Amino acid sequence: MSLRMPEVCADTVARRMEIAAALRTIVADGVICEERELKPYESDGLTAYRQPPLVVVLPSTTEQVSEVMAWCHREGVKIVPRGAGTSLSGGALPLADGVLLGLSRMNRVLDIDYIDRVAVVQPGVTNLAVTQAVEAEGFYYAPDPSSQIACTIGGNVAENSGGVHCLKYGLTTNNVLGVELVMADGEVVRLGGRELEPEGLDLLGLVVGSEGLLGVVTEVTVRILRAPEMARAILLGFPTTKSAGDCVAAVIAEGIVPAGMEMMDKLATEAAEAFVQAGYPLDVEALLIVEVDGPPVECDYLLERIAAIAEVNGATTSRIATSEEERMRFWAGRKAAFPAVGRLAPDYYCMDGTIPRGRLSEVLERMAELSRQYGLGVANVFHAGDGNLHPLILYDANRPGELQRAEDFGADILRLCVEVGGVLTGEHGVGVEKRDLMPAMFEPVDLAHQQRIKCAFDPELKLNPGKVFPELHRCAELGRMHVHHGQLPHPELPRF
């Protein structure tokens, strides 16, 4: 399906040139305003939605970010921060009347302190680059999203990203000690630092996961960990997704906290095996990869217990990696599952919701029913240990109505997650994807209180507007608001 850039009116062109000229006085070599050059920035990982920004600016220092923010604040210009653009919830979707603030040039590791076990990095440093910077000394950075080769630390902070090993080592919020934050008016503040428990209000906890609504992060202090003495993995195959889900719940109920516990259904397993030849069994309906780490004696003991629990729950395959190479092959298939599933259909819609582990089997069965109801396939790849689901809904955007069916299917999955006691997102964020589903989880008074926090940081509502909140209320009206007052229009969300 061909795409055409929308017609740009003369007033928009004039405004674009005016803003670009002003921003060039701050970032001389980092302003993009030609229509063709704006196309790479018109979408993030949620490619169903596309909107070229008015202007792109690429600062390389905190000072430049501060000056850009201050100018936009004075002139009433909206700002959308962007890292690597790997967001799967539309968190970095631009605005037609706003500046896209790209942080890719801020990509330096500023300091590594092995005594305090911290690294200080700029937001454009990729997730994997942090580990690469410290691994020679036997350290690593624990959060490891599947996109870690491309996604940046700044984006991880915005979305509170997780990864395969978040079950034992936590999400981004558990591994960030401090940030430098540029406020909406250009003021630069520091939250947290190198200490484990800073004094005062936990404003850092507000910023991690705030999706670019509260400020722009220009420096991050992350916790680095000593690499474990050993890591071992076991591959478990099950005749049904229910038996695999029951095994997950049973392992956690026994008090075992693996370093990672990932699950793939038959469709995802077959796709991953064809893609990377990881050695997965193809005669099972569900596959678990469970990793433990620590001293060798502890790893051996835990693997024995996990294998026994799996047998009780009907596992038909149980294979412990006998070498580091084999362990990495186990994970190679899981890490490549998303691109592998891309071979099964012209398009897929990657969902993100979290449920209580004990409801896993029930939710998987109900998702299969929804798949039949909507007539669309779904491949399941997810962080089973903490209940973070990533269903991949297969569709073809070239078929009329199929994208809408995929979105409706995804919305029903998210409503199901909330219904069983879970939440709308585990690590991808709300963005525009889940924005209109927020009332399924929050009452109006809850959303109003969340918006009051945004107003405290961004009283003019110019930072990443149109994201997260289904209705964005004027700050002055929130104090007397009970249900609905002062709704602002959402930006248009064109899709192809």
Disulfide bonds with the S-S distance in Angstrom:
Cys455-Cys475 2.11
